[in-house]
Amino acid sequence: MQPLNENVLVKPEKEETTSKGGIVLQSTTEEKNTNIGEVLEADEDLHYPELVGSRVVFGKYAGVTVNVDGENLLLIKYKELLGVL
């Protein structure tokens, strides 16, 4: 899928279900880590080609969920990205 109109396609990171010490965490134990993800594709008109492959931070309600090849991804406006990690 090729994003248009200054959008980027982001694969959100999955929520951790175990701590570093091996303790199983319930979903209410920690805030979900769904506002960090990897940019898979970006609009060709954006002047930031290095953005593809980067980990980015975005708002909790940013973007639209799209299903691409059985995988839920986010289509997010470039201006909704908060930062690059």
Secondary structure, DSSP 4 states (H G I P E B T S, - for coil): ----TTEEEEEEPPPP-B-TTSPBPPTTTS---TTEEEEEEE-TTSS-GGGTT-EEEE-TT-SEEEEETTEEEEEEEGGGEEEE-
